[in-house]
């Protein structure tokens, strides 16, 4: 195994509680034996974990100690802006030219991870992948997942292929000014729950951003539901750690 693979496996063992906060991890020699790797590779895995703040490495007999406590969510609050169209999906921090392109559209069966989002495993889904760039440099990778039944809807009076089923490279006119895509397509979204974590990127995200697989990055998961509590669509946005996550609160002036 590579050092990044070992680091990813150890991270999951720490998060599961197998290695508790403050406990001592196996030494480098033991870790190398367990994962059938060289001691240099094992040491590099610990260095990666230390870089993520998961462990701290002392000298001599101190060894490598778990520094990550139990996972917790820093909930920023629940906000209902009076004008949801005023929100921006992303904001370049400079005046450089920015664009977002659809890189891939595919149909697939929902995975176990998607089941945790409220889309039953095995359900036919549509995945749309977009790459957001600033000055030609990729800065965000976004995947939108929705049940096929949702993706196949057309706006009233619309003819042709449903907008969410258009292949990569083809564009639609989009909703009228001041209207959300979800409202234009009649999805009935009333609530979106978001979770922001810092964790190793998956291969697709790393490839899209031109980074090594499993390098740490921000992962923002947004689950949008209708009034019945059903999941309408999910977005997973990945960005490098040197970027920032922002939140706008739009208050009703009345």
Secondary structure, 3 states (H helix, E strand, C coil): CCHHHHHHHHHHHHHCCCCCCCCECCCHHHHHHHCCCCHHHHHHHHHHHHHCCCEEECCHHHCEEECCCCCCCCCCCCCCCCCHHHCCCCCCCCCCCEEEEEEEEEEEECCHHHHHCCCCCCCEEEEEEEEEEECCEEEEEEEEEEEHHHHCCCCCCCCCCCHHHCCCCCCCCCCCCCCCHHHHCCCCEEEEEEEEEEEECCHHHHHHHCCCCCCEEEEEEEEEEECCCCEEEEEEEEEECCCCCCCCCCCCCC
